[in-house]
């Protein structure tokens, strides 16, 4: 299953009032597209709910989460935006690039050589360096290495397990934590300015595996790629996460991994 990143309101997310970059590309180029849920159903076939009812449910869930994680002394964390209109950001790093970023981070942290390539659909979770980083308590808790899939728009660095609005227990962190992690990765590795970082979502990543010819998508004459450049994938995923954090801070909305 692929991986998309969504930064926007939970109301809009659960109302399905957003489109992945793949869906946007398909519509622009005249191709049909269907999103498949983890249950194997087409997303558009799911029962539609009133966005206002979703908004109320999200605000109720939000208030419970913020009450649980806010400091015992001092002001509580401010609620974030919830509506069905606020703009959203999305892109698609997929798991191979996400894993490459974790591997790049671990290699730079421990001063180990970075392997030049990774295989398509590689099992990054069981890579020794990535496992070492996730278990290294002396390095502190990294949301990227503990399986966080939601980052709430809170400036403080937090990580905790709790039920999401659909009652599934997941690992949460904050955009403040993710921002610090990305800055640390850039410091120990890329050492790039923001303009360069933002460009990587267009200039780095996966090689082309198809092209549009006479209005049709074809793979004829295109080499099938089973190996990817590790650092290029890492830069691609890093750029997408950097953009998501900037957007989250600007709009005060959560970041979610959608898979």
ABEGO torsion letter per residue (X at the ends): XBBBBBBEBAAAAAAGBBBBAAAAAAAAAGBBBBBBBAAGBBAAABBBBBAAAAAAAAAAAAAAAAAAABBABEBBBBBBBBBAABBBBBBBAEAAAAAAAAAAAAAAAAGBBBBABBBBGBBAAABAAAAAAAABAAAEBBAAAAGBABBBBBABBBBBBBBBAAGBBBBBBBAAAAAAAAAAAAAABAGBBAAAAAAAAAABEBBBABBBBGGBBBABGBBBBABBBAAAAAAAAAAAAAAAAAAAAAAGBBBBBBX
